[in-house]
Amino acid sequence: MVADAAPSKLAADRPRGWTSLPLRAWLARRCEALAIPVGAALVGFLLFGLFLAALGKSPLQLVDIVWRGGFGSPFALGNSLQRAAPLLFAALCVALPARLGLVVIGGEGAIVLGGLAAAAAAQPLAGLPALLAVPLMAGAAMLAGAVWIGAVGWLQAYRNVNATISSLLLSYIAIALANHLIEGPLRDPASLNKPSTLPVGEAFMLGPMPVIGVHWGLGCGILACVIAYVLMDRTTLGFAARIAGGNVRAAQIQGLPVGRLIVGFTALGGAFAALAGYFEVAAVQGNANGTLAAGYGYTGILVAFLARQNPLAIMPVAFLLGGIEASSGLIQRRMQLPDATVLVLEGLLFLIVLLSETLYGRFKPFNPHLWAQKREAVPA
Protein backbone atom coordinates (compact mmCIF):
# COMPACT_ATOMS: atom_id res chain seq x y z
CA MET A 1 0.00 0.00 0.00
CA VAL A 2 2.83 2.37 0.81
CA ALA A 3 4.49 1.59 -2.50
CA ASP A 4 1.23 2.27 -4.36
CA ALA A 5 0.65 5.54 -2.59
CA ALA A 6 4.09 6.97 -3.32
CA PRO A 7 3.55 7.56 -7.06
CA SER A 8 0.18 9.18 -6.37
CA LYS A 9 1.72 11.56 -3.87
CA LEU A 10 4.50 12.42 -6.35
CA ALA A 11 1.94 13.07 -9.06
CA ALA A 12 -0.01 15.36 -6.73
CA ASP A 13 3.15 17.29 -5.86
CA ARG A 14 4.01 18.01 -9.52
CA PRO A 15 3.25 21.52 -10.80
CA ARG A 16 0.25 21.88 -13.05
CA GLY A 17 1.14 21.25 -16.72
CA TRP A 18 4.03 18.90 -15.85
CA THR A 19 2.60 16.02 -17.90
CA SER A 20 2.62 18.12 -21.05
CA LEU A 21 6.20 19.31 -20.54
CA PRO A 22 7.89 16.90 -23.03
CA LEU A 23 5.50 17.98 -25.78
CA ARG A 24 5.93 21.66 -24.89
CA ALA A 25 9.72 21.24 -24.88
CA TRP A 26 9.67 19.59 -28.30
CA LEU A 27 7.47 22.35 -29.73
CA ALA A 28 9.61 25.05 -28.13
CA ARG A 29 12.80 23.74 -29.73
CA ARG A 30 11.13 23.48 -33.12
CA CYS A 31 9.76 27.00 -32.79
CA GLU A 32 13.23 28.33 -32.00
CA ALA A 33 14.66 26.65 -35.10
CA LEU A 34 11.99 28.44 -37.16
CA ALA A 35 11.68 31.79 -35.36
CA ILE A 36 15.34 32.81 -35.28
CA PRO A 37 16.11 32.26 -39.01
CA VAL A 38 12.84 33.92 -40.02
CA GLY A 39 13.53 36.83 -37.68
CA ALA A 40 17.08 37.14 -39.03
CA ALA A 41 15.75 37.23 -42.61
CA LEU A 42 13.21 39.92 -41.69
CA VAL A 43 15.93 42.00 -40.05
CA GLY A 44 18.08 41.61 -43.15
CA PHE A 45 15.23 42.78 -45.41
CA LEU A 46 14.58 45.71 -43.06
CA LEU A 47 18.21 46.81 -43.16
CA PHE A 48 18.25 46.47 -46.93
CA GLY A 49 15.11 48.62 -47.06
CA LEU A 50 16.94 51.31 -45.06
CA PHE A 51 19.84 51.01 -47.51
CA LEU A 52 17.46 51.60 -50.43
CA ALA A 53 15.85 54.54 -48.65
CA ALA A 54 19.29 56.09 -48.20
CA LEU A 55 19.74 55.82 -51.98
CA GLY A 56 16.42 57.54 -52.56
CA LYS A 57 14.62 54.35 -53.65
CA SER A 58 11.35 53.00 -52.31
CA PRO A 59 11.59 49.75 -50.28
CA LEU A 60 7.90 49.12 -50.96
CA GLN A 61 8.55 49.29 -54.69
CA LEU A 62 11.26 46.64 -54.25
CA VAL A 63 8.80 44.34 -52.45
CA ASP A 64 6.27 44.83 -55.24
CA ILE A 65 8.86 44.10 -57.94
CA VAL A 66 10.15 40.99 -56.18
CA TRP A 67 6.59 39.72 -55.84
CA ARG A 68 5.75 40.41 -59.48
CA GLY A 69 9.07 39.12 -60.83
CA GLY A 70 9.36 36.04 -58.67
CA PHE A 71 5.92 34.90 -57.55
CA GLY A 72 3.14 37.01 -59.06
CA SER A 73 2.33 35.01 -62.19
CA PRO A 74 2.64 31.44 -63.54
CA PHE A 75 5.61 32.51 -65.67
CA ALA A 76 7.32 34.12 -62.67
CA LEU A 77 6.70 31.02 -60.55
CA GLY A 78 8.16 28.79 -63.22
CA ASN A 79 11.23 31.01 -63.49
CA SER A 80 11.69 30.98 -59.73
CA LEU A 81 11.35 27.21 -59.54
CA GLN A 82 13.89 26.78 -62.32
CA ARG A 83 16.38 28.97 -60.45
CA ALA A 84 15.62 27.12 -57.22
CA ALA A 85 16.53 23.74 -58.72
CA PRO A 86 20.35 24.19 -58.69
CA LEU A 87 20.13 25.88 -55.29
CA LEU A 88 18.70 22.67 -53.81
CA PHE A 89 21.76 20.70 -54.87
CA ALA A 90 24.22 23.46 -53.96
CA ALA A 91 22.75 23.80 -50.47
CA LEU A 92 23.05 20.05 -49.85
CA CYS A 93 26.76 20.35 -50.63
CA VAL A 94 26.98 22.64 -47.58
CA ALA A 95 24.39 20.96 -45.34
CA LEU A 96 25.70 17.39 -45.41
CA PRO A 97 29.30 18.15 -44.33
CA ALA A 98 27.94 20.65 -41.78
CA ARG A 99 26.50 17.76 -39.76
CA LEU A 100 30.12 16.71 -39.23
CA GLY A 101 31.11 20.20 -38.15
CA LEU A 102 32.62 21.17 -41.53
CA VAL A 103 31.92 24.36 -43.45
CA VAL A 104 32.36 23.47 -47.13
CA ILE A 105 31.90 26.46 -49.44
CA GLY A 106 33.31 25.05 -52.67
CA GLY A 107 30.06 23.91 -54.27
CA GLU A 108 30.53 26.29 -57.19
CA GLY A 109 33.55 24.34 -58.38
CA ALA A 110 31.66 21.04 -58.16
CA ILE A 111 28.77 22.50 -60.17
CA VAL A 112 31.10 23.62 -62.95
CA LEU A 113 33.02 20.34 -63.06
CA GLY A 114 29.79 18.36 -62.98
CA GLY A 115 28.43 20.21 -65.99
CA LEU A 116 31.72 19.86 -67.85
CA ALA A 117 31.95 16.12 -67.10
CA ALA A 118 28.39 15.58 -68.33
CA ALA A 119 29.06 17.46 -71.57
CA ALA A 120 32.33 15.62 -72.15
CA ALA A 121 30.73 12.22 -71.46
CA ALA A 122 27.96 12.88 -73.98
CA GLN A 123 30.32 12.68 -76.96
CA PRO A 124 31.52 9.06 -76.65
CA LEU A 125 27.97 8.03 -75.68
CA ALA A 126 26.43 9.46 -78.84
CA GLY A 127 25.46 6.08 -80.29
CA LEU A 128 23.74 4.75 -77.18
CA PRO A 129 20.02 4.94 -76.36
CA ALA A 130 19.03 7.92 -74.24
CA LEU A 131 17.75 5.65 -71.44
CA LEU A 132 21.30 4.38 -71.00
CA ALA A 133 23.31 7.47 -71.92
CA VAL A 134 21.46 9.97 -69.70
CA PRO A 135 22.16 8.08 -66.44
CA LEU A 136 25.79 7.64 -67.51
CA MET A 137 26.11 11.38 -68.08
CA ALA A 138 24.62 12.07 -64.66
CA GLY A 139 26.94 9.47 -63.14
CA ALA A 140 29.97 11.11 -64.76
CA ALA A 141 28.93 14.46 -63.31
CA MET A 142 28.37 13.01 -59.84
CA LEU A 143 31.73 11.22 -59.94
CA ALA A 144 33.54 14.45 -60.82
CA GLY A 145 31.86 16.37 -57.99
CA ALA A 146 32.35 13.54 -55.49
CA VAL A 147 36.06 13.30 -56.22
CA TRP A 148 36.56 17.06 -56.06
CA ILE A 149 34.71 17.77 -52.82
CA GLY A 150 35.66 14.38 -51.39
CA ALA A 151 39.26 15.57 -51.67
CA VAL A 152 38.32 18.40 -49.30
CA GLY A 153 37.13 15.84 -46.76
CA TRP A 154 40.28 13.75 -47.20
CA LEU A 155 42.50 16.78 -46.63
CA GLN A 156 40.53 17.62 -43.47
CA ALA A 157 40.44 14.09 -42.09
CA TYR A 158 43.96 12.90 -42.87
CA ARG A 159 46.03 16.06 -43.29
CA ASN A 160 44.15 18.43 -40.96
CA VAL A 161 43.72 21.02 -43.72
CA ASN A 162 40.82 23.37 -42.94
CA ALA A 163 37.84 22.35 -45.08
CA THR A 164 36.57 25.91 -45.53
CA ILE A 165 39.85 27.16 -46.96
CA SER A 166 40.61 24.10 -49.07
CA SER A 167 37.09 23.96 -50.55
CA LEU A 168 37.21 27.62 -51.52
CA LEU A 169 40.65 27.31 -53.12
CA LEU A 170 39.71 24.12 -54.94
CA SER A 171 36.60 25.88 -56.26
CA TYR A 172 38.78 28.53 -57.92
CA ILE A 173 40.99 25.81 -59.35
CA ALA A 174 37.95 23.92 -60.69
CA ILE A 175 36.57 27.00 -62.43
CA ALA A 176 39.98 27.81 -63.96
CA LEU A 177 40.43 24.20 -65.10
CA ALA A 178 36.95 24.14 -66.64
CA ASN A 179 37.57 27.40 -68.49
CA HIS A 180 40.84 26.01 -69.85
CA LEU A 181 39.18 22.85 -71.13
CA ILE A 182 36.15 24.67 -72.56
CA GLU A 183 38.32 27.20 -74.38
CA GLY A 184 40.94 24.62 -75.35
CA PRO A 185 40.77 20.84 -75.82
CA LEU A 186 36.98 20.47 -75.49
CA ARG A 187 35.97 23.57 -77.43
CA ASP A 188 33.44 23.32 -80.21
CA PRO A 189 35.07 24.89 -83.30
CA ALA A 190 31.72 26.42 -84.21
CA SER A 191 31.51 28.40 -80.94
CA LEU A 192 33.22 31.60 -81.98
CA ASN A 193 32.02 34.43 -79.73
CA LYS A 194 31.06 32.24 -76.77
CA PRO A 195 33.44 29.30 -76.21
CA SER A 196 31.61 26.10 -75.33
CA THR A 197 31.85 22.36 -75.68
CA LEU A 198 30.14 20.36 -78.39
CA PRO A 199 26.36 20.09 -77.88
CA VAL A 200 25.15 17.07 -75.96
CA GLY A 201 22.54 16.46 -78.67
CA GLU A 202 18.78 16.66 -78.71
CA ALA A 203 18.46 12.97 -77.86
CA PHE A 204 20.17 13.52 -74.51
CA MET A 205 18.37 16.74 -73.57
CA LEU A 206 15.83 16.56 -70.74
CA GLY A 207 12.36 17.97 -71.29
CA PRO A 208 10.20 19.71 -68.69
CA MET A 209 8.20 17.96 -66.00
CA PRO A 210 4.47 17.68 -66.74
CA VAL A 211 2.04 20.30 -65.41
CA ILE A 212 4.57 22.73 -63.91
CA GLY A 213 6.79 22.96 -67.01
CA VAL A 214 10.10 23.12 -65.08
CA HIS A 215 12.98 20.82 -65.98
CA TRP A 216 13.52 17.59 -64.08
CA GLY A 217 16.30 19.09 -62.00
CA LEU A 218 13.65 20.49 -59.66
CA GLY A 219 12.05 17.10 -59.04
CA CYS A 220 15.42 15.42 -58.57
CA GLY A 221 16.51 18.22 -56.23
CA ILE A 222 13.44 17.72 -54.05
CA LEU A 223 14.06 13.97 -54.04
CA ALA A 224 17.71 14.58 -53.10
CA CYS A 225 16.61 16.73 -50.13
CA VAL A 226 14.26 13.98 -48.92
CA ILE A 227 16.99 11.35 -49.30
CA ALA A 228 19.46 13.55 -47.42
CA TYR A 229 16.94 14.06 -44.61
CA VAL A 230 16.33 10.32 -44.26
CA LEU A 231 20.06 9.64 -44.34
CA MET A 232 20.94 12.23 -41.70
CA ASP A 233 17.97 11.88 -39.35
CA ARG A 234 16.66 8.35 -39.77
CA THR A 235 19.72 6.11 -40.21
CA THR A 236 22.56 4.92 -37.99
CA LEU A 237 25.03 6.38 -40.48
CA GLY A 238 23.52 9.82 -40.02
CA PHE A 239 23.52 9.36 -36.25
CA ALA A 240 27.22 8.45 -36.38
CA ALA A 241 27.89 11.58 -38.45
CA ARG A 242 26.13 13.77 -35.88
CA ILE A 243 28.13 12.17 -33.07
CA ALA A 244 31.37 12.81 -34.95
CA GLY A 245 30.33 16.40 -35.65
CA GLY A 246 29.52 16.99 -31.99
CA ASN A 247 32.74 15.58 -30.54
CA VAL A 248 35.37 14.02 -32.78
CA ARG A 249 37.42 12.68 -29.90
CA ALA A 250 34.44 10.98 -28.29
CA ALA A 251 33.46 9.47 -31.65
CA GLN A 252 36.97 8.06 -32.09
CA ILE A 253 36.91 6.57 -28.59
CA GLN A 254 33.63 4.86 -29.47
CA GLY A 255 35.30 3.36 -32.52
CA LEU A 256 33.45 5.36 -35.18
CA PRO A 257 35.29 5.69 -38.53
CA VAL A 258 35.46 9.48 -38.39
CA GLY A 259 37.81 9.80 -41.36
CA ARG A 260 35.63 7.71 -43.65
CA LEU A 261 32.52 9.56 -42.49
CA ILE A 262 34.08 12.91 -43.34
CA VAL A 263 35.25 11.76 -46.77
CA GLY A 264 31.96 10.01 -47.50
CA PHE A 265 29.67 12.89 -46.59
CA THR A 266 31.79 15.52 -48.35
CA ALA A 267 31.89 13.31 -51.44
CA LEU A 268 28.11 12.89 -51.33
CA GLY A 269 27.68 16.65 -51.01
CA GLY A 270 29.96 17.16 -54.00
CA ALA A 271 27.98 14.62 -56.02
CA PHE A 272 24.75 16.48 -55.29
CA ALA A 273 26.31 19.81 -56.28
CA ALA A 274 27.60 18.30 -59.53
CA LEU A 275 24.04 17.26 -60.41
CA ALA A 276 23.18 20.96 -60.53
CA GLY A 277 25.80 21.35 -63.25
CA TYR A 278 24.49 18.30 -65.08
CA PHE A 279 20.94 19.66 -65.24
CA GLU A 280 22.20 23.07 -66.36
CA VAL A 281 23.88 21.34 -69.31
CA ALA A 282 21.31 18.64 -70.10
CA ALA A 283 18.12 20.61 -69.43
CA VAL A 284 18.95 24.30 -69.95
CA GLN A 285 22.00 25.15 -72.06
CA GLY A 286 22.74 22.04 -74.11
CA ASN A 287 26.51 22.38 -73.68
CA ALA A 288 29.10 23.41 -71.12
CA ASN A 289 30.28 27.02 -71.23
CA GLY A 290 31.42 29.82 -68.97
CA THR A 291 27.90 30.52 -67.68
CA LEU A 292 28.07 27.33 -65.58
CA ALA A 293 29.81 29.52 -62.99
CA ALA A 294 26.61 31.47 -62.33
CA GLY A 295 27.03 31.80 -58.56
CA TYR A 296 24.60 29.04 -57.58
CA GLY A 297 27.23 27.47 -55.37
CA TYR A 298 27.66 30.65 -53.35
CA THR A 299 23.92 31.31 -53.05
CA GLY A 300 23.58 27.71 -51.90
CA ILE A 301 25.68 28.59 -48.85
CA LEU A 302 23.09 31.18 -47.84
CA VAL A 303 20.25 28.72 -48.48
CA ALA A 304 21.88 26.08 -46.26
CA PHE A 305 22.51 28.51 -43.41
CA LEU A 306 19.01 29.98 -43.57
CA ALA A 307 17.66 26.41 -43.45
CA ARG A 308 20.02 25.61 -40.54
CA GLN A 309 21.40 22.65 -42.52
CA ASN A 310 17.99 20.93 -42.50
CA PRO A 311 17.46 19.22 -45.90
CA LEU A 312 13.68 19.62 -45.70
CA ALA A 313 13.90 23.32 -44.83
CA ILE A 314 16.25 23.82 -47.79
CA MET A 315 13.32 23.43 -50.20
CA PRO A 316 11.22 26.50 -49.21
CA VAL A 317 14.34 28.62 -48.63
CA ALA A 318 15.68 27.74 -52.09
CA PHE A 319 12.33 28.72 -53.62
CA LEU A 320 12.44 32.08 -51.81
CA LEU A 321 16.01 32.83 -52.92
CA GLY A 322 15.21 31.60 -56.42
CA GLY A 323 12.32 34.08 -56.61
CA ILE A 324 14.53 36.94 -55.45
CA GLU A 325 17.17 36.09 -58.06
CA ALA A 326 14.50 35.72 -60.75
CA SER A 327 13.40 39.31 -60.10
CA SER A 328 16.93 40.78 -60.26
CA GLY A 329 16.63 41.89 -63.88
CA LEU A 330 13.30 43.56 -63.21
CA ILE A 331 14.80 45.36 -60.21
CA GLN A 332 17.60 46.66 -62.39
CA ARG A 333 15.23 48.01 -65.06
CA ARG A 334 12.41 49.38 -62.91
CA MET A 335 14.45 50.89 -60.07
CA GLN A 336 17.54 51.88 -62.05
CA LEU A 337 19.78 49.92 -59.71
CA PRO A 338 22.89 47.86 -60.57
CA ASP A 339 22.45 44.17 -61.27
CA ALA A 340 24.58 43.45 -58.17
CA THR A 341 21.85 44.87 -55.91
CA VAL A 342 20.50 41.38 -55.26
CA LEU A 343 24.01 40.27 -54.29
CA VAL A 344 24.08 43.05 -51.71
CA LEU A 345 20.77 41.79 -50.31
CA GLU A 346 22.04 38.19 -50.19
CA GLY A 347 25.29 39.24 -48.53
CA LEU A 348 23.40 41.23 -45.90
CA LEU A 349 21.08 38.29 -45.24
CA PHE A 350 24.07 35.98 -44.86
CA LEU A 351 25.73 38.32 -42.36
CA ILE A 352 22.57 38.65 -40.25
CA VAL A 353 22.00 34.89 -40.31
CA LEU A 354 25.55 34.30 -39.07
CA LEU A 355 25.04 36.82 -36.29
CA SER A 356 21.74 35.18 -35.32
CA GLU A 357 23.59 31.94 -34.51
CA THR A 358 24.61 33.56 -31.22
CA LEU A 359 20.95 33.86 -30.18
CA TYR A 360 20.19 30.15 -29.88
CA GLY A 361 19.68 29.07 -26.29
CA ARG A 362 19.20 32.61 -25.00
CA PHE A 363 15.41 32.97 -25.11
CA LYS A 364 13.56 31.37 -22.22
CA PRO A 365 10.32 30.49 -24.09
CA PHE A 366 12.31 28.36 -26.55
CA ASN A 367 14.63 26.55 -24.12
CA PRO A 368 13.26 23.99 -21.67
CA HIS A 369 16.44 23.97 -19.57
CA LEU A 370 15.64 27.57 -18.61
CA TRP A 371 12.19 26.56 -17.39
CA ALA A 372 13.64 24.69 -14.42
CA GLN A 373 13.91 27.88 -12.35
CA LYS A 374 10.23 28.58 -12.97
CA ARG A 375 9.22 25.05 -11.93
CA GLU A 376 11.34 25.25 -8.78
CA ALA A 377 9.63 28.50 -7.87
CA VAL A 378 6.18 26.89 -7.91
CA PRO A 379 5.03 26.42 -4.27
CA ALA A 380 4.47 22.88 -3.04
HUQUIUR-V335848 format. One record per residue. N is the residue number from 1. RES is the residue in one small letter. PSI is psi in whole degrees, -180 to 180 (* if undefined). OMEGA is omega as a letter, one per 40 degrees, with the letter a starting at -180 (none if undefined). D_LAST is the distance of its C-alpha to the last C-alpha in Angstrom with 1 decimal. Layout:
N RES PSI OMEGA D_LAST
N RES PSI OMEGA D_LAST
This chain:
1 m -40 i 23.5
2 v -41 a 20.9
3 a -35 a 21.3
4 d -29 a 20.9
5 a -23 a 17.8
6 a -48 i 15.9
7 p -37 a 15.9
8 s -40 i 14.7
9 k -40 i 11.7
10 l -39 i 11.0
11 a -37 i 11.8
12 a -28 a 9.5
13 d -14 a 6.4
14 r 144 i 8.1
15 p 153 i 8.0
16 r 137 i 10.9
17 g 1 a 14.2
18 w -39 a 13.4
19 t -26 a 16.5
20 s 6 a 18.7
21 l -45 i 17.9
22 p -42 i 21.2
23 l -43 i 23.3
24 r -40 a 21.9
25 a -42 i 22.5
26 w -45 i 26.0
27 l -38 a 26.9
28 a -44 i 25.7
29 r -40 i 28.0
30 r -37 i 30.8
31 c -37 i 30.5
32 e -43 i 30.7
33 a -23 i 33.9
34 l -43 a 35.4
35 a -42 a 34.3
36 i -47 i 35.4
37 p -41 i 39.0
38 v -44 i 39.5
39 g -40 i 38.4
40 a -41 i 40.7
41 a -41 i 43.6
42 l -40 i 43.1
43 v -41 i 43.2
44 g -44 i 46.3
45 f -37 i 48.0
46 l -45 i 47.2
47 l -37 i 48.7
48 f -35 i 51.7
49 g -40 i 52.1
50 l -37 i 52.2
51 f -44 i 54.8
52 l -40 i 56.9
53 a -36 i 56.7
54 a -26 i 58.0
55 l 0 a 60.9
56 g 18 i 61.6
57 k 157 a 60.5
58 s 119 i 58.2
59 p -34 i 54.8
60 l -35 i 54.7
61 q -38 i 58.2
62 l -45 i 56.9
63 v -43 a 54.0
64 d -41 a 56.7
65 i -42 i 59.0
66 v -40 i 56.4
67 w -46 a 55.5
68 r -41 a 59.1
69 g -24 a 60.2
70 g -25 a 57.4
71 f -7 a 55.8
72 g -2 a 57.8
73 s 162 i 60.4
74 p -38 i 61.1
75 f -43 i 63.4
76 a -40 i 60.7
77 l -43 i 58.1
78 g -41 i 60.6
79 n -41 i 61.4
80 s -42 i 57.7
81 l -37 i 57.1
82 q -37 i 60.2
83 r -26 i 58.9
84 a -27 a 55.5
85 a -53 i 57.0
86 p -26 i 57.9
87 l -31 i 54.6
88 l -48 a 52.7
89 f -42 a 54.7
90 a -38 a 54.6
91 a -35 i 50.8
92 l -31 i 50.4
93 c -27 i 52.6
94 v -41 a 49.9
95 a -40 a 46.8
96 l -51 i 47.7
97 p -26 a 48.4
98 a -28 i 45.4
99 r -20 i 43.1
100 l 10 i 44.8
101 g 15 a 44.2
102 l 143 i 47.7
103 v 98 a 48.9
104 v 119 a 52.2
105 i 23 a 54.0
106 g 24 a 57.4
107 g -28 a 57.3
108 e -42 i 60.2
109 g -39 i 62.5
110 a -37 i 61.5
111 i -47 a 62.1
112 v -47 a 65.6
113 l -35 i 66.5
114 g -44 i 65.2
115 g -41 i 67.4
116 l -43 i 70.4
117 a -40 i 70.0
118 a -44 a 69.9
119 a -39 i 73.0
120 a -37 a 74.9
121 a -23 a 74.1
122 a -29 a 75.4
123 q -52 i 79.0
124 p -13 i 79.6
125 l 8 a 77.8
126 a -31 a 80.1
127 g -2 a 81.8
128 l 157 i 78.7
129 p 151 a 77.1
130 a -35 a 74.2
131 l -25 i 71.8
132 l -40 a 72.4
133 a -38 a 73.1
134 v -47 i 70.0
135 p -33 i 67.5
136 l -38 i 69.6
137 m -45 i 69.5
138 a -39 i 65.7
139 g -39 i 65.6
140 a -41 i 67.8
141 a -47 a 65.6
142 m -37 i 62.4
143 l -42 i 64.2
144 a -46 i 65.2
145 g -39 a 61.7
146 a -42 i 60.1
147 v -41 a 62.6
148 w -50 a 62.3
149 i -28 i 58.5
150 g -32 i 58.2
151 a -33 i 60.2
152 v -45 i 57.5
153 g -40 i 55.0
154 w -43 i 57.6
155 l -38 i 58.2
156 q -44 a 54.4
157 a -38 a 53.8
158 y -10 i 57.0
159 r 3 i 58.3
160 n 37 i 55.1
161 v 127 a 56.6
162 n 126 a 54.0
163 a -34 i 53.7
164 t -48 a 53.3
165 i -47 a 56.6
166 s -38 i 58.5
167 s -38 i 57.6
168 l -45 a 58.7
169 l -42 i 61.9
170 l -29 i 62.7
171 s -45 i 62.2
172 y -41 i 65.0
173 i -42 a 67.2
174 a -43 a 66.7
175 i -42 i 67.6
176 a -42 i 70.7
177 l -43 i 71.7
178 a -43 i 71.4
179 n -39 i 73.5
180 h -45 a 76.1
181 l -39 a 76.4
182 i -39 a 76.4
183 e -5 a 79.1
184 g -106 a 81.0
185 p -33 a 81.4
186 l 9 a 79.5
187 r 139 i 80.8
188 d 121 a 82.4
189 p -23 a 85.9
190 a -11 a 85.7
191 s 96 a 82.6
192 l -60 a 84.5
193 n -27 a 82.3
194 k 96 a 78.9
195 p 135 i 79.0
196 s 169 i 77.3
197 t 175 i 77.6
198 l 148 i 79.6
199 p 149 i 78.0
200 v -18 i 76.0
201 g 145 a 78.0
202 e -33 a 77.3
203 a -27 a 76.8
204 f 2 i 73.8
205 m 145 a 72.2
206 l 131 i 68.9
207 g 179 a 68.9
208 p 159 i 66.0
209 m 150 i 63.3
210 p 154 i 63.9
211 v -63 a 62.5
212 i -20 i 60.9
213 g 18 i 64.0
214 v 147 a 62.3
215 h 165 a 63.6
216 w -8 i 61.9
217 g -32 i 60.3
218 l -48 i 57.4
219 g -42 i 56.8
220 c -34 i 57.1
221 g -42 i 54.7
222 i -43 i 52.0
223 l -39 i 52.7
224 a -38 i 52.4
225 c -41 i 49.0
226 v -44 i 47.8
227 i -43 i 49.3
228 a -38 i 47.8
229 y -46 i 44.3
230 v -43 a 44.7
231 l -46 a 46.1
232 m -32 a 43.4
233 d -7 a 40.3
234 r 14 i 41.3
235 t 158 i 43.5
236 t -30 i 43.3
237 l -44 i 45.8
238 g -38 i 43.6
239 f -42 i 40.6
240 a -39 i 42.9
241 a -40 i 43.9
242 r -37 i 40.4
243 i -45 i 39.7
244 a -37 i 42.9
245 g -30 i 42.1
246 g -40 a 38.7
247 n 101 a 40.1
248 v -42 a 43.8
249 r -43 i 43.7
250 a -39 i 41.0
251 a -40 i 42.9
252 q -38 i 46.0
253 i -36 i 44.4
254 q -3 i 43.3
255 g 14 i 46.9
256 l 140 i 46.7
257 p 77 a 50.0
258 v -43 a 48.9
259 g -46 a 52.5
260 r -35 i 53.4
261 l -44 a 50.2
262 i -47 a 51.0
263 v -42 a 54.6
264 g -45 a 53.8
265 f -34 i 51.3
266 t -39 i 53.4
267 a -41 i 56.5
268 l -41 i 54.7
269 g -42 i 53.7
270 g -37 i 57.3
271 a -41 i 58.6
272 f -45 i 56.4
273 a -39 a 57.6
274 a -29 i 61.2
275 l -31 i 60.9
276 a -42 i 60.5
277 g -39 i 63.9
278 y -47 a 65.3
279 f -31 i 64.4
280 e -36 i 65.8
281 v -49 a 69.1
282 a -13 a 69.3
283 a -15 a 67.8
284 v -61 a 68.5
285 q -35 a 71.2
286 g -10 i 73.4
287 n 174 i 74.0
288 a 130 i 72.4
289 n -174 a 73.0
290 g -20 a 71.6
291 t -3 i 69.2
292 l -32 i 67.0
293 a 71 a 65.4
294 a 2 i 63.9
295 g 6 i 60.6
296 y -36 a 58.5
297 g -36 a 57.3
298 y -39 i 55.9
299 t -32 i 54.3
300 g -29 i 52.7
301 i -46 i 50.8
302 l -42 i 49.2
303 v -46 a 48.5
304 a -40 a 46.7
305 f -38 i 44.6
306 l -35 i 43.6
307 a -1 a 42.7
308 r 41 i 40.7
309 q 18 i 43.0
310 n 116 a 41.8
311 p -34 i 44.9
312 l -37 i 43.8
313 a -20 i 42.8
314 i -33 a 46.3
315 m -54 i 48.0
316 p -34 a 46.8
317 v -41 i 47.0
318 a -38 i 50.6
319 f -41 i 51.5
320 l -49 a 50.3
321 l -34 i 52.2
322 g -39 i 55.2
323 g -39 i 55.3
324 i -44 i 55.2
325 e -33 i 58.0
326 a -26 a 60.0
327 s 4 a 60.0
328 s -42 i 61.2
329 g -39 i 64.9
330 l -37 i 64.2
331 i -42 a 62.3
332 q -42 a 65.3
333 r -44 a 67.8
334 r -36 a 66.0
335 m 1 i 64.3
336 q 47 i 67.0
337 l 155 i 64.6
338 p 156 i 65.4
339 d -24 a 64.6
340 a 2 a 62.2
341 t -40 i 59.8
342 v -34 i 57.7
343 l -36 i 57.5
344 v -43 i 56.2
345 l -46 a 53.5
346 e -40 i 52.6
347 g -40 i 52.6
348 l -42 i 50.3
349 l -42 a 47.9
350 f -42 i 48.0
351 l -45 a 47.3
352 i -38 i 44.3
353 v -41 i 42.9
354 l -43 i 43.3
355 l -34 a 41.5
356 s -17 i 38.6
357 e -24 i 37.9
358 t -8 a 36.2
359 l -15 a 33.6
360 y 134 a 32.0
361 g 2 a 28.5
362 r -20 a 28.2
363 f 123 a 26.6
364 k -41 a 22.9
365 p -24 a 23.1
366 f -6 a 25.4
367 n 105 a 23.7
368 p -30 a 20.6
369 h -17 i 20.4
370 l -8 i 19.7
371 w -14 a 16.7
372 a -39 a 14.7
373 q -38 i 14.2
374 k -41 i 12.8
375 r -39 i 10.3
376 e -25 a 9.3
377 a -11 a 9.0
378 v 128 a 6.5
379 p 149 a 3.8
380 a * none 0.0
